[in-house]
Amino acid sequence: MELKKKMENNLYATPKSDISSSSKTVPSVLMYSPKQVACGTIGGPVGLIYFLAANFKAMGREDLRKKTLWLGISLIVVLIIMLPFLPDDVPSTPFTIAYIIIAYQVADKHQMTKQAIMDSESHDFHSNWKVLGLGLLCLLGSMIVLMGPLVVLMLTGIWNPV
């Protein structure tokens, strides 16, 4: 009993509040806006696939999530096959611009727009810091996925780029 009184008079204790009367509800579904999806393509093709698939999953569209994964894997396979045949002086900028445009257009047309997410009571945005962090992680994944097979071919002597 005495301990309970001491705890009630503790100046350093957190204040008691009734959170049930709070008028703000916490959104249950977080999504990436079309611009966040486009920015997430800093992660290359893996970023493109991840951010689009994550939004389709958040929307409950498992069919489109699977389609995104399969098309994305196909894109990566085509890139892996194409890379050894591209001249060294081909810039990577057009590929990056293509990822950004594809990501933005798919997110804007087939997922929720920024305004739709803002107007929705059950949706909210992921943090921009999360987009940056996951984008950089996806960049590492893209480098491994695209360059890994080429390194293996070079190490085994099957392909010599020089």
C-alpha positions in Angstrom: 0.0 0.0 0.0 2.8 2.4 0.9 4.6 1.6 -2.4 1.4 2.4 -4.3 1.2 5.9 -2.6 4.9 6.6 -3.4 4.3 5.7 -7.1 1.2 8.0 -7.3 3.3 10.9 -5.9 6.3 10.3 -8.2 7.1 13.5 -10.1 9.1 11.5 -12.6 6.4 9.1 -13.6 4.7 9.5 -16.9 1.3 11.3 -16.7 -1.8 9.2 -16.8 -4.1 9.8 -19.7 -7.2 8.2 -21.1 -6.2 7.2 -24.6 -9.7 5.7 -25.4 -11.1 9.2 -25.7 -8.6 10.2 -28.4 -10.3 11.4 -31.5 -7.4 10.5 -33.9 -7.3 6.9 -35.1 -4.1 5.2 -36.2 -4.2 4.2 -39.9 -3.9 0.5 -40.3 -2.4 0.3 -43.8 0.8 2.2 -44.8 1.5 2.8 -48.5 4.0 4.4 -50.7 2.9 7.4 -52.8 3.7 7.3 -56.5 6.6 9.8 -55.9 7.9 7.6 -53.1 7.8 4.6 -55.4 9.6 6.5 -58.1 12.3 7.6 -55.6 12.6 4.0 -54.3 13.9 3.0 -57.8 17.2 4.4 -56.6 17.4 0.7 -55.8 17.4 -0.2 -59.5 15.2 -3.1 -60.7 15.0 -4.7 -57.3 13.7 -1.4 -55.9 11.2 -1.1 -58.7 9.8 -4.6 -57.9 9.8 -4.2 -54.1 8.0 -0.9 -53.9 5.3 -1.8 -56.4 4.8 -5.2 -54.9 4.6 -3.8 -51.4 1.8 -1.4 -52.4 -0.1 -4.1 -54.2 0.2 -6.2 -51.0 -1.0 -3.3 -48.9 -4.0 -2.9 -51.2 -4.9 -6.6 -50.9 -4.2 -7.2 -54.6 -2.3 -10.4 -54.3 -2.8 -11.2 -58.0 -1.1 -7.9 -59.1 1.6 -8.4 -56.5 2.5 -11.8 -58.0 2.3 -10.4 -61.5 4.7 -7.6 -60.5 7.1 -10.1 -59.0 7.0 -12.3 -62.2 7.4 -9.4 -64.6 10.2 -8.0 -62.4 12.1 -11.2 -62.3 11.7 -11.5 -66.1 13.1 -8.0 -66.4 16.1 -8.8 -64.3 16.8 -12.0 -66.3 16.6 -10.0 -69.5 19.0 -7.4 -68.1 21.4 -10.2 -66.9 21.4 -11.7 -70.4 21.8 -8.3 -72.1 24.6 -6.8 -69.9 27.5 -8.8 -71.4 26.6 -7.7 -74.9 26.3 -4.0 -74.2 29.3 -1.9 -75.1 31.2 -0.4 -72.2 30.4 3.1 -73.3 26.6 2.7 -73.0 25.5 4.9 -70.1 23.3 3.6 -67.4 21.2 6.8 -67.2 18.5 5.7 -69.7 17.9 2.5 -67.7 17.5 4.6 -64.5 15.1 7.0 -66.1 13.1 4.1 -67.5 12.8 2.5 -64.0 11.6 5.9 -62.6 9.0 6.4 -65.3 7.7 2.9 -65.1 7.5 3.0 -61.3 5.7 6.3 -61.2 3.2 5.4 -64.0 2.3 2.0 -62.6 1.9 3.4 -59.0 -0.1 6.4 -60.3 -2.5 4.4 -62.6 -2.9 1.1 -60.8 -2.3 2.0 -57.1 -3.5 4.8 -54.9 -2.6 8.3 -55.8 -1.1 10.6 -53.2 -4.4 12.4 -52.8 -6.3 9.2 -52.4 -4.0 8.1 -49.6 -4.3 11.5 -47.9 -8.1 11.3 -48.2 -8.3 7.7 -46.9 -9.0 7.2 -43.2 -7.5 3.7 -43.4 -4.3 4.5 -45.2 -1.2 6.6 -44.5 2.3 7.1 -46.0 5.5 5.3 -45.2 8.3 7.5 -43.9 10.5 9.1 -46.6 13.5 7.9 -44.5 12.2 4.3 -44.9 12.0 4.9 -48.7 15.6 6.1 -48.7 16.8 3.3 -46.5 15.0 0.5 -48.4 16.0 2.1 -51.7 19.7 1.9 -50.8 19.2 -1.6 -49.6 17.5 -2.5 -52.9 20.4 -0.9 -54.7 22.8 -3.3 -53.0 20.4 -6.1 -54.0 20.3 -5.0 -57.6 24.1 -4.9 -57.8 24.3 -8.4 -56.4 21.6 -9.8 -58.6 22.8 -8.1 -61.8 26.6 -8.4 -61.3 26.7 -11.6 -59.4 26.1 -13.9 -62.4 28.7 -11.9 -64.5 31.3 -12.3 -61.8 30.7 -16.0 -61.6 31.0 -16.3 -65.4 34.3 -14.3 -65.2 35.7 -16.4 -62.3 34.9 -19.6 -64.1 36.5 -18.4 -67.3 33.3 -18.8 -69.3 33.2 -15.0 -70.1 36.1 -12.7 -70.5 35.0 -9.0 -71.0 38.5 -7.9 -72.0 
